[in-house]
Amino acid sequence: MKPITRIEQALAAAVSSGEADGCPPKLAGAIRHAVFPGGARVRPRLCLAVAHACGEDDPALSEAAATAIELLHCASLVHDDLPCFDDAATRRGRASVHWAYGEPLAVLAGDALIVLAFQTVAAAAAGSPTRLAPLIATVAGGAGMPHGIVAGQAWESEPRVSLSDYQRAKTGALFVASTMAGALAAGRPAEPWRALGDWLGEAYQAADDIRDAVGDPRELGKPIGRDAALARPSTITELGLVGAIRYFQRLVDGAIASIPECDGADRLRALVHAEAERLVPAALTEDALRVPA
């Protein structure tokens, strides 16, 4: 079965588990709106790829870890779009959750997705109970304090923040959780996979900054220019467009170099290459870096 198929089926099962009789229908609708249809699902794909590279021996736990990561990511998008943050009307090419269901249900949907993430991991751990505690700790670390995505969002309310700290928390932390959780779900040490998550997290944030500056909102499925409008820390602000693209390229190279030698290394390198091209296409890079003599 293809990884993306595993992910979509696991997400559908997790969301359905919360829709028993008695669940408020509008809340259930808001949650489905937040999760489906999804984006690239790169975080859960990365989690499963690392689990596979580590000799995946408990597919149910690997899928649960990947699902939890994606549910947390979806929750962060719901909250990020709220009027108190980005006030974004669209996400993934259609109305954001608060535009479709109202602000109260959007807040509750985001909260429910966070809880569902941990319920999903706990429910799948019967076959490998000794892996549950470190897996929960790793996933939670990517989401909360002091360095997870919640902390990353909170840095936007501080008068000063270093770009590196901001990006590492808001984006990088969940990538680190993805790589390390994949290893833990397969019963392998997580630490050798931290660097890959670090490099990829910074690369994705740099790419997001580039796309926010010069991307096509029709292709991105969300508004652009929000970093400048909200005066948020940005790779573009610090380095300029050309500098940001060169920085992104260095981060991608670092991610590829950090992949531990294992049976699945080639598959992981191919995944990183493909995602880099999807995020910042070569055509865009060549145009931006073409400097007159």
NORZI-V746429 format. One record per residue. N is the residue number from 0. RES is the residue in one letter. SS is DSSP state (2 for helix, 1 for strand, 0 for the rest). NEAR is the number of other ideal C-beta (glycine too) atoms within 12 Angstrom. Layout:
BEGIN
[[N	RES	SS	NEAR] [N	RES	SS	NEAR]]
END
This chain:
BEGIN
[[0	M	0	13] [1	K	0	12] [2	P	2	32] [3	I	2	23] [4	T	2	16] [5	R	2	30] [6	I	2	40] [7	E	2	26] [8	Q	2	23] [9	A	2	41] [10	L	2	38] [11	A	2	25] [12	A	2	24] [13	A	2	40] [14	V	2	35] [15	S	2	20] [16	S	2	25] [17	G	0	29] [18	E	0	22] [19	A	0	10] [20	D	0	8] [21	G	0	9] [22	C	0	21] [23	P	0	19] [24	P	2	14] [25	K	2	20] [26	L	2	29] [27	A	2	28] [28	G	2	24] [29	A	2	38] [30	I	2	40] [31	R	2	31] [32	H	2	33] [33	A	2	46] [34	V	2	42] [35	F	0	26] [36	P	0	19] [37	G	0	30] [38	G	0	31] [39	A	0	24] [40	R	0	35] [41	V	2	37] [42	R	2	49] [43	P	2	48] [44	R	2	42] [45	L	2	48] [46	C	2	55] [47	L	2	43] [48	A	2	46] [49	V	2	51] [50	A	2	46] [51	H	2	32] [52	A	2	33] [53	C	0	35] [54	G	0	19] [55	E	0	31] [56	D	0	17] [57	D	0	29] [58	P	2	25] [59	A	2	27] [60	L	2	40] [61	S	2	45] [62	E	2	41] [63	A	2	46] [64	A	2	56] [65	A	2	51] [66	T	2	48] [67	A	2	49] [68	I	2	56] [69	E	2	47] [70	L	2	48] [71	L	2	47] [72	H	2	48] [73	C	2	45] [74	A	2	40] [75	S	2	40] [76	L	2	39] [77	V	2	41] [78	H	2	38] [79	D	2	34] [80	D	0	38] [81	L	0	31] [82	P	0	19] [83	C	0	17] [84	F	0	28] [85	D	0	30] [86	D	0	21] [87	A	0	33] [88	A	0	21] [89	T	1	24] [90	R	1	36] [91	R	0	28] [92	G	0	18] [93	R	1	19] [94	A	1	22] [95	S	0	36] [96	V	2	44] [97	H	2	33] [98	W	2	25] [99	A	2	25] [100	Y	2	29] [101	G	0	21] [102	E	2	23] [103	P	2	18] [104	L	2	29] [105	A	2	39] [106	V	2	26] [107	L	2	29] [108	A	2	42] [109	G	2	41] [110	D	2	26] [111	A	2	37] [112	L	2	41] [113	I	2	33] [114	V	2	24] [115	L	2	38] [116	A	2	48] [117	F	2	31] [118	Q	2	24] [119	T	2	38] [120	V	2	44] [121	A	2	26] [122	A	2	24] [123	A	0	32] [124	A	2	29] [125	A	2	15] [126	G	2	19] [127	S	2	27] [128	P	2	17] [129	T	2	15] [130	R	2	36] [131	L	2	29] [132	A	2	16] [133	P	2	28] [134	L	2	43] [135	I	2	30] [136	A	2	21] [137	T	2	40] [138	V	2	49] [139	A	2	31] [140	G	2	32] [141	G	2	49] [142	A	2	42] [143	G	0	28] [144	M	0	17] [145	P	0	18] [146	H	0	29] [147	G	0	35] [148	I	2	45] [149	V	2	30] [150	A	2	29] [151	G	2	38] [152	Q	2	33] [153	A	2	21] [154	W	2	29] [155	E	2	29] [156	S	2	16] [157	E	0	16] [158	P	0	8] [159	R	0	11] [160	V	0	24] [161	S	0	13] [162	L	2	29] [163	S	2	24] [164	D	2	24] [165	Y	2	34] [166	Q	2	42] [167	R	2	36] [168	A	2	39] [169	K	2	41] [170	T	2	45] [171	G	2	40] [172	A	2	46] [173	L	2	51] [174	F	2	47] [175	V	2	42] [176	A	2	52] [177	S	2	53] [178	T	2	53] [179	M	2	40] [180	A	2	52] [181	G	2	54] [182	A	2	42] [183	L	2	44] [184	A	2	50] [185	A	0	37] [186	G	0	25] [187	R	0	31] [188	P	0	19] [189	A	0	35] [190	E	2	18] [191	P	2	23] [192	W	2	40] [193	R	2	32] [194	A	2	25] [195	L	2	43] [196	G	2	44] [197	D	2	33] [198	W	2	37] [199	L	2	47] [200	G	2	43] [201	E	2	37] [202	A	2	42] [203	Y	2	41] [204	Q	2	41] [205	A	2	44] [206	A	2	40] [207	D	2	36] [208	D	2	41] [209	I	2	38] [210	R	2	34] [211	D	2	32] [212	A	2	33] [213	V	2	29] [214	G	0	26] [215	D	0	16] [216	P	2	21] [217	R	2	11] [218	E	2	17] [219	L	2	27] [220	G	0	25] [221	K	0	30] [222	P	0	26] [223	I	0	25] [224	G	0	22] [225	R	2	30] [226	D	2	32] [227	A	2	17] [228	A	2	15] [229	L	0	20] [230	A	0	13] [231	R	0	32] [232	P	0	32] [233	S	0	34] [234	T	2	37] [235	I	2	33] [236	T	2	22] [237	E	2	22] [238	L	2	22] [239	G	2	20] [240	L	2	30] [241	V	2	23] [242	G	2	23] [243	A	2	37] [244	I	2	37] [245	R	2	22] [246	Y	2	32] [247	F	2	40] [248	Q	2	30] [249	R	2	21] [250	L	2	40] [251	V	2	35] [252	D	2	20] [253	G	2	24] [254	A	2	37] [255	I	2	27] [256	A	2	18] [257	S	2	30] [258	I	0	34] [259	P	0	26] [260	E	0	13] [261	C	0	25] [262	D	0	17] [263	G	0	29] [264	A	2	24] [265	D	2	17] [266	R	2	22] [267	L	2	40] [268	R	2	25] [269	A	2	18] [270	L	2	37] [271	V	2	36] [272	H	2	22] [273	A	2	20] [274	E	2	31] [275	A	2	33] [276	E	2	19] [277	R	2	23] [278	L	2	34] [279	V	0	36] [280	P	0	23] [281	A	2	17] [282	A	2	13] [283	L	2	28] [284	T	2	25] [285	E	2	14] [286	D	2	15] [287	A	2	25] [288	L	2	20] [289	R	0	13] [290	V	0	13] [291	P	0	4] [292	A	0	3]]
END
